[in-house]
Amino acid sequence: MKKESYQYLIDPLTERETEVLNLIAEGMSNKEIADCLNITVNTVKGYIKNIYEKLGVSRRVQVVARAREMKILGEK
């Protein structure tokens, strides 16, 4: 698969999806993300579903790797 950059996503991540993605990358659970953002766990799951679809992945580890590849997340 060729590398793409974030700016070329057909359906870019929303600000909130990016926020959730960064918290996933920090290793937070859905419950921890929900508590941090003052939203429900089901809302977090909805954001994660959207993020997975937009980045073409199906697992947490994949989404973090893909986001780094696409320069959505900073390198640590």
Sequence and secondary structure as in RCSB ss.txt:
>XXXX:A:sequence
MKKESYQYLIDPLTERETEVLNLIAEGMSNKEIADCLNITVNTVKGYIKNIYEKLGVSRRVQVVARAREMKILGE
K
>XXXX:A:secstr
     GGG SS   HHHHHHHHHHHTT  HHHHHHHHT  HHHHHHHHHHHHHHHT  SHHHHHHHHHHTTSS  
 
